[in-house]
Amino acid sequence: MHEILELLPHRYPFLLIDRILEADPEHFKVLKNVSFNEPFFPGHFPGHPVMPGVLIVEAMAQASVASLATRPDFDAGSLAYLAGVDDARFLKPVVPGDALILEGTLRYRRGLGKSEVSAWVEDEEVARAKLTFVVRSR
């Protein structure tokens, strides 16, 4: 967790990843433990808690940027902003107790990052999206 706090500016309640399992310049695998204590579950939906799709995409973005921030060509004083979401698909609900694995590929050049990310619970793909980031100095 400390590694993630060094790589991302996000903090509770908006830090949505728990552990970097793998990261190299072009691939990453990140864990998000989905707990019933998440602040969004009481309202989404009462009696039938489901992780909002927009927060799954945010977790994908955080996983991508955490991986991006480990690259030697990423300036540690920079911030990566989500600039685009394409081809997002939600295939199965994510619920409390799920271990959400965010796995993807990453390309980065001259301040522009692109990732293709799939979200998995056990051996089932639950979501996927293509993300674009713009990197700016703080």
N, C-alpha and C positions, 0 to 999 in steps of 0.2 A: 504494500500500500504506500509506503514512503516513496518508492520509486515513482509511482503515479502522481503523487503530490508534487514531486519535483518537475515532472514533465508537463502537467496540465495546470491551468489557473483555476479550474473548477473546484468547488468545495461543497460540503453538505448544504442543502439537500440536492444539489444538482450534479454532484459527481456520480456518474452512473456506471463506472467500471471498478472492479475489485482487484484484479490481478492480471499482469501480463504473463501469459504462458510461453509465448514465443514472439520474437521480433527480430527481423533482419531488414536490410534496406528495401526489400520488395515484398515481404510477407509478414503477417502478424496473426496471432491467436490470443484472444483476451477473454477473461471470465467476468461475468456479471451474475452474482448470486441474487436471485429475485426473492426478496423477503416480504412476508405479510406486513412488516412494519414500514414499508415504503410510504412516503407521505401522500402519494396519489391514490392508493387503493381505497381509502374510505369513500372517495367520491367517484371511483371508476371501476367497477360499478358496485354499489352497495348490495351485498349478498351474492355477488358474482364477480370477484375481483379479476380484472384483466389489465395487463400492462399496456398503456396507450401506445399505439403505433408510432406516434411522433417521438416518444421517449425511447423506443427501440432504435429509431433512426439516430437520435441524439447519442445513444450508447455506441452505435456503429461509428459515428463521427468522432467521439472521444477515443475509441479504440484506434481509429485511423490516425488521429493526431498524436496520440501517445507514441505510436510506432514511428510516425514521422519525426517526432522530437528526439528520437534516439539516433537519427542519422547524423553522420559527421558534417554533412552539408547544410544542416538546419541550424540557424542562429538561435542560440538559447535565449536571447532577448526578444524573440519574435512571438507573435500570436498568430494562430491559424484560425481563420474565420470560415465557417461553412458558407459556400457560395452557390451550391447547386445540389439538388437531389433528383436523380433520374431513375426511371424504371423501378421504383419502390414497389415491392409486393409483400403482402402479409398473408402467410399461408396457414398459420395455426395460432390460436391465442397463446400468450405467455402469461403464466399464472404464478402466484406465490409458491415457493418451493422449487421452482425451475432453476437449473444452472444453465444460464444462457451463454453459449460460446459464440463469440464474434470472430469470424475468421475471414481474412481478405488479403488482397494484393494491393500494392501501393506503388504509384509512380510520382516522382517529384522532380521539378526542374524550374529554376528561375522564379521562385515564389508561387508556383502553382502546383497543387497536389491533386491527384485523382486516386480514388480507391474504389474497388468493387468488393462489397462485403456481404457475407451470408451469416445469418444468425441461426444457431442450432440449439435444440434441446434434445439431449440424448443423441440419437442418430437421425432425427428428423429436422429438416430445414424448416424454420418457422417464418423467416423473412429474408429479403435480400434488397440491395439498393446499390446504385452507383453514386458516389459522392465527389464533389469538387470543393477544394479549399483554396483560399488565397491567403498567403502569408505576408504579414506586415510587421515592421518593427514597432515596438511599443512606444 
